[in-house]
Amino acid sequence: MLVNNEKMAGKAVKHQRLGLKSLPGYPLKLNQHQYHLPDFGYLDIGLSDIGSCQHQTVLIVENYRCFDQLQKHQFKAMIGQYDPLVIFRGDKVFSEKTVRQLLQQLDLPVLVMADLDPQGLLIAQSFPNLIGLVAPELAVLEMLFEQQAFINRDLYSKQLAGSQKCLATTSDLLIQQIWRLIKNAQAGIAQEHWLDKPLELTVLAINS
């Protein structure tokens, strides 16, 4: 008997599927083809349909809203030089496991745009080939961590116990610097602020 209802197929509807896009104004380059998506859209594609990638790096975005509305961020022009394939990290719909399978398949340098809280730093560190974080300049971050309008103390208190040991022993210089800002403020900053405020985002090298 043929079954047309996808919910009866024995797998999750989004099994091994990914949300992909390029930086606003840049083409998406997969399987030796270039695709010009609308800035407010993304490609929902199966892992098995990605044979090759012509981007130079991968940018993992932790938060779906930031991924979905990537065109509303203010990126410094230099980010374009990294030519990233932008991927949503995953949630209950898109699996992070599938994202990691793609990273293993592509073996490209990885950038991460995550919340600047203990869990966000752990997420960033967990990806192979990590070369940097996409965030405001460090000098700007220092000022933001002093402003009540940006910081969230709950992000720190709820995540500290499960992340303190790992972050205290990290060898990544950038993670050390941001972890110090988080500890001093005893707070984190959610990446949604990059959407709501006129903040330029750049690439902070992981071991510069």
C-alpha positions in Angstrom: 0.0 0.0 0.0 1.3 3.5 -0.9 1.2 6.1 1.8 1.0 9.7 0.8 0.8 11.2 4.3 4.3 12.2 5.3 3.4 11.8 9.0 3.0 8.1 8.4 6.4 7.6 6.8 8.2 6.7 10.1 10.5 9.8 10.1 10.2 13.3 11.3 9.0 15.7 8.6 12.3 17.6 8.7 14.5 14.6 9.0 18.1 15.4 7.8 17.0 18.8 6.4 18.8 22.1 6.8 18.1 25.8 6.7 20.7 27.5 4.5 21.3 31.0 3.0 24.0 33.3 2.0 24.9 36.8 3.3 22.5 39.4 2.1 23.4 40.5 -1.4 25.5 37.4 -2.1 24.6 34.3 -4.0 24.1 30.9 -2.4 26.7 28.5 -4.0 25.9 24.8 -3.9 26.5 21.9 -6.3 28.4 24.1 -8.8 25.4 26.4 -9.2 24.6 29.9 -7.9 21.2 30.8 -6.4 19.9 34.3 -5.8 17.5 34.0 -2.9 15.5 36.9 -1.5 17.2 38.4 1.4 14.3 37.5 3.7 14.2 33.9 2.6 16.3 30.7 3.0 16.7 27.3 1.4 15.2 24.3 3.1 17.2 21.4 1.7 18.0 17.8 2.5 21.5 16.8 3.6 21.7 14.2 0.8 21.0 16.9 -1.8 24.2 18.8 -1.0 27.0 17.3 -3.2 29.4 20.2 -3.0 29.7 23.7 -1.6 31.6 26.6 -3.3 31.6 28.9 -0.2 34.9 29.5 1.6 33.6 29.2 5.2 30.4 28.3 7.1 28.6 30.7 9.5 26.5 29.0 12.1 23.7 31.2 13.6 22.4 30.0 16.9 19.1 31.9 17.1 16.4 31.3 14.5 15.1 34.9 14.5 18.6 36.2 13.8 19.0 33.6 11.0 15.6 34.3 9.5 16.1 38.1 9.6 19.8 38.1 8.7 19.2 41.0 6.2 18.4 43.3 9.2 21.8 43.0 10.7 24.6 45.5 10.0 27.6 43.5 8.8 31.0 45.2 8.2 32.1 44.8 4.6 35.0 42.6 5.6 32.7 39.7 6.5 31.9 39.3 2.8 35.6 38.3 2.3 34.9 35.2 4.3 32.2 34.2 1.7 30.2 32.1 4.3 27.5 29.6 3.8 25.0 30.6 6.5 23.4 27.7 8.4 20.8 27.8 11.2 22.2 25.8 14.1 19.0 23.8 14.6 16.1 23.4 17.1 13.2 20.9 17.5 12.5 21.2 13.7 16.0 21.4 12.1 18.4 19.0 13.8 21.8 20.2 15.1 23.0 16.7 14.4 22.4 17.2 10.7 24.3 20.5 10.8 27.3 18.7 12.3 27.1 16.0 9.6 27.2 18.7 7.0 30.2 20.4 8.7 32.0 17.1 8.7 31.2 16.6 5.0 32.3 20.1 4.0 35.4 20.4 6.3 35.4 24.2 6.0 36.5 26.9 8.5 33.6 27.8 10.8 32.3 31.1 12.1 29.6 31.2 14.8 27.1 33.9 15.7 25.7 33.0 19.1 24.4 34.5 22.3 27.3 35.9 24.4 26.5 33.9 27.5 28.2 30.8 29.0 26.1 28.4 26.9 26.7 30.4 23.7 30.5 30.2 24.2 30.3 26.4 24.8 28.2 26.0 21.6 30.8 28.0 19.6 33.7 26.0 21.0 32.0 22.7 20.2 32.1 23.2 16.4 35.1 21.8 14.5 37.4 24.2 12.6 36.2 27.2 14.5 38.0 30.4 13.4 36.0 33.2 14.9 32.8 34.7 16.2 30.5 37.1 14.5 29.7 39.9 16.9 30.4 43.6 17.6 34.0 44.6 18.1 35.5 43.7 21.5 35.7 47.4 22.6 32.0 47.8 21.8 31.2 44.6 23.7 33.0 45.9 26.8 30.7 48.9 26.8 27.6 46.8 26.1 28.3 44.6 29.1 28.2 47.7 31.3 24.7 48.7 30.1 21.6 47.4 31.8 19.6 47.6 28.6 21.7 44.9 27.0 22.7 42.4 29.8 20.6 39.5 31.1 21.7 38.2 34.5 19.5 35.1 34.2 21.6 33.9 31.3 24.6 33.9 33.6 23.1 32.5 36.7 21.2 29.6 35.0 24.1 28.5 32.9 27.1 29.0 35.1 27.2 25.7 36.9 27.2 23.6 33.7 29.8 25.7 31.8 32.2 27.2 34.3 34.8 24.4 34.4 35.0 24.1 30.6 35.3 27.8 30.0 37.8 28.3 32.7 40.2 25.9 31.0 39.7 27.0 27.4 42.8 27.7 25.2 41.0 29.9 22.8 42.1 33.5 23.4 38.8 35.1 22.2 36.7 32.8 24.4 38.9 33.7 27.3 38.3 37.5 26.7 34.5 37.2 26.3 34.2 34.8 29.3 36.0 37.5 31.4 33.5 40.1 30.3 30.6 37.7 31.1 32.1 36.9 34.6 32.7 40.5 35.4 29.2 41.5 34.5 27.7 38.3 35.9 25.4 38.5 32.9 25.1 37.5 29.2 23.9 39.3 26.1 21.4 37.7 23.7 22.2 38.0 20.1 18.8 39.4 19.3 20.2 42.8 20.3 22.2 42.8 17.1 18.8 42.9 15.3 17.2 45.6 17.4 20.1 48.1 17.8 22.4 49.8 15.2 25.4 47.6 16.0 28.0 46.7 13.3 29.0 43.0 13.3 32.5 41.8 12.4 34.6 38.7 12.6 36.4 38.3 15.9 39.3 35.8 15.3 39.4 33.0 17.8 43.1 33.2 18.5 44.2 36.6 17.2 
